[in-house]
Every structure is written in C-alpha cells, then in structure tokens.
C-alpha cells in the first residue's frame, strides 16, 4: 500500500484545512517546495499536491510553485485543484506531473473525463469528495447531486483506472479514515481506490490496509504536519511492519 504525503497549497503556502473549510485553515510552511524535499528525504514514494486556490477559481493558480516541486524532487507527483480542460491537463502533464486528479469536472463534464482517459490512460485520476455519501464539487462547497458510489461506477465506465475518495467530514480532523466507505466505493466501481481524509494515527493506516487490497494507498496530511504520525511510521504500517 502506498503512502501519499499531502501538500495543499493556498496563497503559495503549505496549509491544511479542517473539513474542507477555507475559514478553518492552518499554515504549516511558507514554502511548499521545502516540504516536498522533506517528505522525499523521509522516504516518501509519491506526493499528493492540491492547488486549493485552483479548486476555488476553477483553474490552476499555483502552477509556478508546483513546477518548482516537480523540478526539485524525484518522486512522482499527482496534482488536483481546478483542472477542468484538456488543455490544462496537457500543460500540467507536460510540466512533469505524473498524474492529474479531476474533481468537479467528473460531475459536470463526464465526456471530458472519458476523452482525457483515452488520451492519457492511467495518468488520469478522479477525485471523489463526499459528504454524507454525496459527491461535492467546487472546492467542496456545493453538492454535486449524485451519490459517491454511483459517480464511481460512471467514472470506471468512462475509462478511469483509479479513484481518490475523500470523506470531507473527516478531512483534517484526525478522527480516522472512513475505510468502510472507501472499500465499498472500490467494490462498486471495481477499480483501485486511494483513501483520503481523517488519518490521525498509525492505527488508521492499519485499518485501511486491512479493509482490502482494492485500497491501494492512503493520503496523509495533517497527521504528518502535527506529528501525530511520522512518515516512517506510516510507511511501516503500509508495509505491515507495525504490530
């Protein structure tokens, strides 16, 4: 199972939100590039980056910082936040980002997702962010009008090979990952899913690992920044080394 250290960028800084709320923001570092270097030095294998300003603006805003991250570290990077056109996808992938995460556009323009999958294959990931089982869009502020599992099925049918599932109510709360909902979504879509939102201890990572092989990874954000979990501990748990 892969551990994805998370870097959320807002105003050029590395921040974390609680429950996806922009009015509940904590700044953890002024320079996201320094954090990327740190996570790589501590053994990180794959970096998860979100352009929070982009999620609100509907188009990427922090591409300069993100390009610098890609140039500085050797581990692959997946990026989400405001990516809603084929031209933007091409620009980001050309810049060296390994995977692009499509969120709101999966609800609003599934045809674009299908075309992106045709062009770029497994480099396209869909992020399904849900509150009470319903998909949310536009920086998590609006209900998308479709259930998370139903959306997952539609995306799999469109050619998506991987989904990131975030339980918004748990994100940034350190209250535990919704492993059951993540496993259920993976079962419904029949494709691998990456769990996100709520990691607060090593036990949460162990719970995700036990939830089934279809969950191929877990994104860890606030727990790393607060010291609730070290990256070394997270990696050990993902490998089944923690008793």
C-alpha positions as CSV (number, residue, x, y, z in Angstrom):
1,X,0.0,0.0,0.0
2,X,1.3,3.4,-0.9
3,X,1.5,6.4,1.5
4,X,1.0,9.7,-0.2
5,X,2.2,12.7,1.9
6,X,0.0,15.6,1.1
7,X,0.8,19.2,0.3
8,X,-2.1,21.6,0.0
9,X,-1.2,25.0,-1.5
10,X,-3.0,28.2,-0.9
11,X,-1.5,31.6,-1.5
12,X,1.7,30.0,-2.3
13,X,2.0,28.4,1.2
14,X,1.6,24.9,2.5
15,X,-1.7,24.8,4.5
16,X,-4.2,22.3,5.9
17,X,-8.0,22.8,6.1
18,X,-10.4,21.3,8.5
19,X,-13.5,19.6,7.0
20,X,-12.6,21.3,3.7
21,X,-13.5,24.7,5.1
22,X,-11.4,27.6,3.9
23,X,-12.2,29.6,7.0
24,X,-10.5,26.8,9.1
25,X,-7.0,27.0,7.6
26,X,-3.7,26.4,9.3
27,X,-0.4,27.4,7.6
28,X,2.3,24.8,8.2
29,X,5.1,26.1,5.9
30,X,5.8,29.2,3.9
31,X,7.5,27.2,1.1
32,X,5.8,24.0,-0.2
33,X,9.0,23.1,-2.1
34,X,10.8,22.7,1.3
35,X,8.0,20.3,2.4
36,X,8.3,18.2,-0.7
37,X,12.0,17.9,-0.1
38,X,11.4,16.9,3.5
39,X,8.9,14.2,2.6
40,X,11.2,12.8,0.0
41,X,14.1,12.8,2.4
42,X,11.9,10.9,4.9
43,X,11.2,8.1,2.4
44,X,8.1,9.4,0.6
45,X,7.3,7.4,-2.6
46,X,4.5,9.5,-4.2
47,X,3.5,13.1,-3.5
48,X,-0.1,14.3,-3.4
49,X,-0.5,18.0,-4.2
50,X,-3.7,20.1,-4.2
51,X,-4.0,23.6,-5.6
52,X,-6.6,24.9,-3.2
53,X,-6.8,28.3,-4.9
54,X,-7.3,26.5,-8.2
55,X,-10.2,24.5,-6.7
56,X,-12.0,27.7,-5.9
57,X,-11.0,29.6,-9.1
58,X,-11.9,26.7,-11.4
59,X,-8.4,26.8,-13.0
60,X,-4.9,26.2,-11.6
61,X,-3.4,29.2,-9.7
62,X,-0.2,27.9,-8.1
63,X,1.5,26.2,-11.1
64,X,4.7,28.1,-10.6
65,X,5.2,26.6,-7.2
66,X,4.1,23.2,-8.4
67,X,6.5,23.2,-11.3
68,X,9.3,24.0,-8.8
69,X,8.3,21.0,-6.7
70,X,8.4,18.7,-9.8
71,X,11.8,20.0,-10.7
72,X,13.2,19.7,-7.2
73,X,12.1,16.2,-6.1
74,X,12.5,12.9,-8.0
75,X,9.4,11.1,-6.6
76,X,6.3,11.3,-8.7
77,X,3.6,13.9,-8.1
78,X,-0.1,13.8,-8.5
79,X,-2.0,17.1,-8.7
80,X,-5.6,18.2,-8.2
81,X,-7.4,21.5,-7.9
82,X,-9.2,23.4,-10.7
83,X,-8.2,21.2,-13.6
84,X,-11.2,21.3,-15.9
85,X,-10.0,21.4,-19.5
86,X,-7.9,19.1,-21.8
87,X,-5.5,22.0,-22.5
88,X,-4.8,22.4,-18.7
89,X,-4.3,18.6,-18.3
90,X,-1.8,18.6,-21.2
91,X,0.0,21.6,-19.7
92,X,0.3,20.0,-16.3
93,X,1.4,16.6,-17.6
94,X,3.9,18.3,-20.0
95,X,5.4,20.1,-17.0
96,X,6.3,16.8,-15.4
97,X,3.4,16.0,-13.1
98,X,2.8,12.2,-13.2
99,X,-0.9,12.2,-12.6
100,X,-3.7,14.7,-12.9
101,X,-6.7,14.5,-10.5
102,X,-10.0,15.5,-11.9
103,X,-12.7,16.5,-9.4
104,X,-15.6,18.8,-10.2
105,X,-15.4,18.1,-13.9
106,X,-16.1,14.4,-13.3
107,X,-19.6,15.5,-12.2
108,X,-20.1,18.4,-14.7
109,X,-18.5,17.1,-17.8
110,X,-18.0,13.3,-17.8
111,X,-17.4,13.4,-21.6
112,X,-14.2,15.3,-20.9
113,X,-13.1,12.7,-18.4
114,X,-13.7,10.0,-21.0
115,X,-11.6,11.8,-23.6
116,X,-8.8,12.5,-21.1
117,X,-8.7,8.8,-20.2
118,X,-8.5,8.0,-23.9
119,X,-5.6,10.4,-24.4
120,X,-3.6,9.9,-21.2
121,X,-4.7,6.5,-19.7
122,X,-3.8,5.9,-16.1
123,X,-2.3,9.3,-15.7
124,X,-5.9,10.5,-15.2
125,X,-7.3,10.0,-11.7
126,X,-10.7,11.1,-10.5
127,X,-11.1,12.5,-7.0
128,X,-14.5,11.9,-5.5
129,X,-15.0,14.1,-2.4
130,X,-18.1,13.2,-0.5
131,X,-20.2,14.5,2.4
132,X,-22.8,12.0,3.8
133,X,-22.3,9.8,0.7
134,X,-23.0,12.6,-1.8
135,X,-20.3,13.9,-4.1
136,X,-19.3,17.6,-3.6
137,X,-17.8,20.0,-6.2
138,X,-16.3,23.5,-6.5
139,X,-13.8,23.3,-3.6
140,X,-16.3,21.1,-1.6
141,X,-18.7,23.9,-1.3
142,X,-21.5,22.6,-3.5
143,X,-23.3,19.2,-3.6
144,X,-22.9,17.6,-7.0
145,X,-26.3,15.9,-7.0
146,X,-25.0,12.4,-7.3
147,X,-24.0,9.7,-4.9
148,X,-20.4,8.9,-4.5
149,X,-20.7,5.2,-5.4
150,X,-22.8,6.0,-8.5
151,X,-20.3,8.5,-9.6
152,X,-17.5,6.0,-9.1
153,X,-19.3,3.5,-11.3
154,X,-19.8,6.1,-14.0
155,X,-16.1,7.1,-14.0
156,X,-15.0,3.5,-14.2
157,X,-17.3,3.1,-17.2
158,X,-15.7,6.2,-18.8
159,X,-12.2,4.6,-18.5
160,X,-10.9,5.9,-15.2
161,X,-8.5,3.4,-13.7
162,X,-8.1,4.9,-10.3
163,X,-10.1,7.0,-7.8
164,X,-9.2,9.1,-4.8
165,X,-12.0,9.0,-2.2
166,X,-12.2,11.7,0.4
167,X,-14.7,11.8,3.3
168,X,-14.9,15.6,3.7
169,X,-16.4,15.4,7.2
170,X,-13.2,13.7,8.4
171,X,-10.6,15.6,6.4
172,X,-8.2,17.5,8.6
173,X,-9.9,16.3,11.8
174,X,-7.5,13.4,12.7
175,X,-10.7,11.4,13.5
176,X,-10.0,8.3,11.5
177,X,-10.3,7.3,7.8
178,X,-13.7,6.1,6.6
179,X,-12.2,2.8,5.5
180,X,-15.6,1.1,5.2
181,X,-16.9,3.7,2.7
182,X,-13.7,3.6,0.8
183,X,-13.8,-0.2,0.4
184,X,-17.5,0.0,-0.6
185,X,-16.8,2.5,-3.3
186,X,-13.9,0.4,-4.6
187,X,-16.2,-2.6,-4.7
188,X,-18.9,-0.7,-6.5
189,X,-16.5,0.7,-9.1
190,X,-14.3,-2.4,-9.4
191,X,-11.2,-0.3,-9.7
192,X,-8.4,0.6,-7.2
193,X,-9.2,3.5,-4.7
194,X,-6.9,5.7,-2.7
195,X,-8.3,6.6,0.7
196,X,-8.1,10.2,1.9
197,X,-9.3,12.2,4.9
198,X,-9.0,11.7,8.6
199,X,-5.8,9.9,9.3
200,X,-4.9,10.6,12.9
201,X,-2.8,7.6,14.0
202,X,-0.9,4.6,12.8
203,X,-4.0,2.5,13.6
204,X,-5.9,4.4,10.9
205,X,-3.4,3.3,8.3
206,X,-3.5,-0.3,9.6
207,X,-7.4,-0.2,9.3
208,X,-7.2,1.0,5.7
209,X,-4.7,-1.8,4.9
210,X,-7.0,-4.4,6.5
211,X,-10.0,-3.0,4.6
212,X,-8.9,-4.8,1.4
213,X,-6.4,-5.0,-1.4
214,X,-8.5,-2.8,-3.6
215,X,-7.5,0.2,-1.5
216,X,-4.1,0.8,-3.0
217,X,-3.0,3.7,-0.9
218,X,-3.8,6.4,1.7
219,X,-3.2,10.1,1.6
220,X,-1.7,11.5,4.9
221,X,-1.8,15.2,5.5
222,X,-2.5,16.9,8.8
223,X,-1.3,13.9,10.9
224,X,2.2,14.4,9.4
225,X,2.3,18.1,10.0
226,X,1.1,17.9,13.6
227,X,3.4,15.0,14.4
228,X,0.6,12.6,15.2
229,X,2.2,10.2,12.7
230,X,5.7,10.3,11.3
231,X,6.2,9.4,7.7
232,X,8.4,6.5,8.8
233,X,5.6,5.1,11.0
234,X,3.1,5.5,8.1
235,X,5.3,3.7,5.7
236,X,5.9,0.8,8.2
237,X,2.2,0.4,8.7
238,X,1.6,0.4,5.0
239,X,4.1,-2.4,4.7
240,X,2.5,-4.4,7.5
241,X,5.5,-3.9,9.8
242,X,3.7,-2.3,12.7
243,X,2.3,-4.8,15.2
